[in-house]
């Protein structure tokens, strides 16, 4: 990543001064630094010399997973919760820039089976997606929600996740933007609701070099079928 004789640091936490100071102190002379955050660092031996030092701040790619699960003998709500937790943990264990592999969602979910010869559930379908938009909205217990923030990135067919929005709800129409129509009526009336929109398909999800996959229970839905 970047031109020859350069380094790219992706950093989470820490102050800009401490990060760039550490990079400056440990890089070789003449080595360029790449990144979207740049700070002028004074040379420890000559304060009149300042050089730009750059780095990237680690970001996260929010991942959406919906599993349709058919319960077998012995299946309980605890099993359902364990499936959700296993998938979230798998996503959060992935490294920076690591691809989310579609088939590994099956592996994560079935890892909670205590006995392979006596399974507690059968997976009937998986939907995988990544966040396309995050914004704010007003909901009013109908299928119309008013987007009060940015509408950039919102498209028909995307999954909608937010407080008061039923699981597996999708965008039916954006024709009246900033008011959009969703497939299921909201279950509450509220303003200032954080809503996330996910584009889904059956493909692996590549993650950028400066981001890590992010799993969250709110975005991981286990539905009994």
WOZI-V302518 format. One record per residue. N is the residue number from 1. RES is the residue in one small letter. SS is DSSP state (alpha for helix, beta for strand, coil for the rest). PHI is phi in whole degrees, -180 to 180 (none if undefined). Layout:
N/RES/SS/PHI + N/RES/SS/PHI
//
This chain:
1/x/coil/none + 2/x/coil/91 + 3/x/coil/-71 + 4/x/coil/-61 + 5/x/coil/59 + 6/x/beta/-143 + 7/x/beta/-128 + 8/x/beta/-124 + 9/x/coil/-108 + 10/x/beta/-110 + 11/x/beta/-124 + 12/x/coil/-119 + 13/x/coil/80 + 14/x/coil/85 + 15/x/coil/-85 + 16/x/alpha/-60 + 17/x/alpha/-65 + 18/x/alpha/-68 + 19/x/alpha/-65 + 20/x/alpha/-69 + 21/x/alpha/-63 + 22/x/alpha/-68 + 23/x/alpha/-64 + 24/x/alpha/-63 + 25/x/alpha/-72 + 26/x/alpha/-110 + 27/x/coil/-82 + 28/x/coil/-75 + 29/x/coil/-57 + 30/x/coil/85 + 31/x/coil/-83 + 32/x/beta/-78 + 33/x/beta/-119 + 34/x/beta/-108 + 35/x/coil/150 + 36/x/coil/-94 + 37/x/beta/-111 + 38/x/beta/-127 + 39/x/beta/-131 + 40/x/beta/-80 + 41/x/beta/-114 + 42/x/beta/-82 + 43/x/coil/-67 + 44/x/coil/-66 + 45/x/coil/-97 + 46/x/coil/-152 + 47/x/coil/-65 + 48/x/coil/-78 + 49/x/coil/-99 + 50/x/beta/-124 + 51/x/beta/-128 + 52/x/beta/-75 + 53/x/beta/-125 + 54/x/beta/-121 + 55/x/beta/-159 + 56/x/beta/-107 + 57/x/beta/-88 + 58/x/coil/-62 + 59/x/beta/-113 + 60/x/beta/-126 + 61/x/beta/-100 + 62/x/beta/-70 + 63/x/beta/-111 + 64/x/beta/-109 + 65/x/beta/-134 + 66/x/beta/-124 + 67/x/beta/-115 + 68/x/beta/-97 + 69/x/beta/-124 + 70/x/beta/-105 + 71/x/beta/-74 + 72/x/coil/-112 + 73/x/coil/-57 + 74/x/coil/94 + 75/x/coil/-70 + 76/x/coil/-134 + 77/x/alpha/-64 + 78/x/alpha/-66 + 79/x/alpha/-63 + 80/x/alpha/-59 + 81/x/alpha/-66 + 82/x/alpha/-66 + 83/x/alpha/-62 + 84/x/alpha/-59 + 85/x/alpha/-63 + 86/x/alpha/-64 + 87/x/alpha/-69 + 88/x/alpha/-61 + 89/x/alpha/-64 + 90/x/alpha/-58 + 91/x/alpha/-62 + 92/x/alpha/-79 + 93/x/alpha/-86 + 94/x/coil/-68 + 95/x/coil/-85 + 96/x/beta/-58 + 97/x/coil/76 + 98/x/coil/-85 + 99/x/coil/-69 + 100/x/beta/-85 + 101/x/coil/-90 + 102/x/alpha/-53 + 103/x/alpha/-67 + 104/x/alpha/-71 + 105/x/alpha/-65 + 106/x/alpha/-60 + 107/x/alpha/-60 + 108/x/alpha/-62 + 109/x/alpha/-66 + 110/x/alpha/-77 + 111/x/coil/-66 + 112/x/coil/-87 + 113/x/coil/-67 + 114/x/coil/-74 + 115/x/coil/-147 + 116/x/coil/-63 + 117/x/coil/-85 + 118/x/coil/-137 + 119/x/coil/-64 + 120/x/coil/-90 + 121/x/beta/-158 + 122/x/beta/-122 + 123/x/beta/-86 + 124/x/beta/-100 + 125/x/beta/179 + 126/x/beta/-134 + 127/x/beta/-116 + 128/x/beta/-125 + 129/x/beta/-158 + 130/x/beta/-129 + 131/x/beta/-65 + 132/x/beta/-109 + 133/x/beta/-157 + 134/x/beta/-138 + 135/x/beta/-154 + 136/x/beta/-120 + 137/x/beta/-151 + 138/x/beta/-111 + 139/x/beta/-116 + 140/x/beta/-144 + 141/x/coil/63 + 142/x/coil/-129 + 143/x/coil/-88 + 144/x/beta/-108 + 145/x/beta/-122 + 146/x/beta/-102 + 147/x/beta/-79 + 148/x/coil/-102 + 149/x/coil/-109 + 150/x/coil/-71 + 151/x/coil/-102 + 152/x/coil/-63 + 153/x/coil/91 + 154/x/coil/-83 + 155/x/coil/-145 + 156/x/coil/-60 + 157/x/coil/90 + 158/x/coil/-72 + 159/x/beta/-80 + 160/x/beta/-112 + 161/x/beta/-128 + 162/x/beta/-180 + 163/x/coil/-60 + 164/x/coil/86 + 165/x/coil/-110 + 166/x/coil/-61 + 167/x/coil/-58 + 168/x/coil/63 + 169/x/beta/-84 + 170/x/beta/-125 + 171/x/beta/-80 + 172/x/beta/-89 + 173/x/beta/-159 + 174/x/coil/-113 + 175/x/coil/-61 + 176/x/coil/-98 + 177/x/coil/-48 + 178/x/coil/-83 + 179/x/beta/-86 + 180/x/beta/-124 + 181/x/beta/-104 + 182/x/beta/-115 + 183/x/coil/-74 + 184/x/coil/-127 + 185/x/coil/-68 + 186/x/coil/-61 + 187/x/coil/-99 + 188/x/coil/-152 + 189/x/beta/-118 + 190/x/beta/-164 + 191/x/beta/-116 + 192/x/beta/66 + 193/x/beta/-87 + 194/x/beta/-76 + 195/x/beta/-126 + 196/x/beta/-121 + 197/x/beta/-119 + 198/x/beta/-124 + 199/x/beta/-91 + 200/x/beta/-118 + 201/x/beta/-164 + 202/x/coil/-105 + 203/x/coil/-110 + 204/x/coil/-63 + 205/x/beta/-115 + 206/x/coil/-73 + 207/x/coil/-119 + 208/x/coil/-62 + 209/x/coil/-59 + 210/x/coil/-107 + 211/x/beta/-135 + 212/x/beta/-128 + 213/x/beta/-63 + 214/x/beta/-123 + 215/x/coil/-100 + 216/x/coil/-151 + 217/x/alpha/-61 + 218/x/alpha/-66 + 219/x/alpha/-105 + 220/x/beta/-123 + 221/x/beta/-111 + 222/x/beta/-114 + 223/x/beta/-111 + 224/x/beta/-81 + 225/x/coil/-128
//
